[in-house]
Amino acid sequence: MSERTVEDIRSELAAERQHLDDDLARLKSDVRSLALFMVVGLVVVGVVTWRLGRRKGAGAVWKLVK
C-alpha cells in the first residue's frame, strides 16, 4: 500500500496546478508582446507601401525580409 495520503496527493496536485497557472500567465504575456510587434511590423509595411507606391513598396519590403 502506498505511503502517500490523500492530503499529500491533493497538495501535490495543487502545487502542479499553481505551476501550470504561472506558465499560462507567462505564455499569455509573451503572446501579447508578440502581437504588439506584429502590429507594429504591419504598420511599417503599410507606411512603406503607401509612401513608395505598390511596386516599389513591395520591393522595399522584400529587401527588408531578405
Number of C-alpha atoms within 10 A of each C-alpha: 3 4 6 8 8 9 9 11 11 11 11 12 12 12 12 12 12 12 12 12 12 11 12 12 12 12 12 11 12 12 12 12 11 12 12 12 12 12 11 12 12 12 12 13 17 15 13 18 18 13 11 13 12 13 10 14 18 17 15 15 16 10 9 9 7 5
